Every structure is written in structure tokens, then in C-alpha cells.
Amino acid sequence: MRKRILVIDDDHIYCSILKKILGSDYDVTCTENSTNAIEIINRVLVPDLIIADLNLLDVKGLEFIKLLMSKINGLNTSVIVISGFDDEQIKSDIVEMGVSKYFVKPIERFYLKQEIDCLL
């Protein structure tokens, strides 16, 4: 069975790019906001990996990551956070929450794919 990835990003173009890069190897579902993401996790699927933008239109910063981590607590789900902000304190806080990887946009797609393959 193919591994499932949930991409949470309000940038439709970025979601499309990730779906194109990852879609040949994984089942990729994209959503643009935190409400839909939590709904998907609670009712539709438990993803093997979540790729989340740090700042969504409906929620900012660490607030959503905290909520996300509480929703997947006890599940075998890895989380990658991707952000346009290169802030050492945010990186440290996110790693302490249990996030597997933190990347700053733009990220080279081969490197991202390699990291995802290692996590899954």
C-alpha cells in the first residue's frame, strides 16, 4: 500500500508542485487551511507524513503546529514544517514539539524528496 502524505499550505501553486513531485510514489492530499487539515486527520485519513506550512491564512506560527502535534499524538505520523522564515528560535521550538524536519523555502525538490523518502 502506498504511503499517504497530507500537504497543508495555502499556496496553491506550492501544493501543486509538491503533488507533482511526490504523486508518483505517494498518495498526496492537499489542503489550504488548518480546519480542513484537522478534519482530514480526524475523519478521512491518518497520513504517514504531514508537510505543513508554518504560516497559514487562518492561523499563524507555532499555534497550528502545537494543535497538529496534539492531534497526531500516538500515531505513527512524521511532520515536516516548511516556512519562508529562517529563525533559529522557531526551529528550536518546532523540534522540541516533535517535528521531524524544518525547511526554509525555497527548498530544492531533490533534497526534499530524499528527506521524505528517508522518513517514510
Summary of the structure (lengths in Angstrom):
residues: 120
radius of gyration: 13.0
end to end distance: 12.4
largest distance: 37.8
contacts: 360
relative contact order: 0.18
helix: 43%
strand: 21%
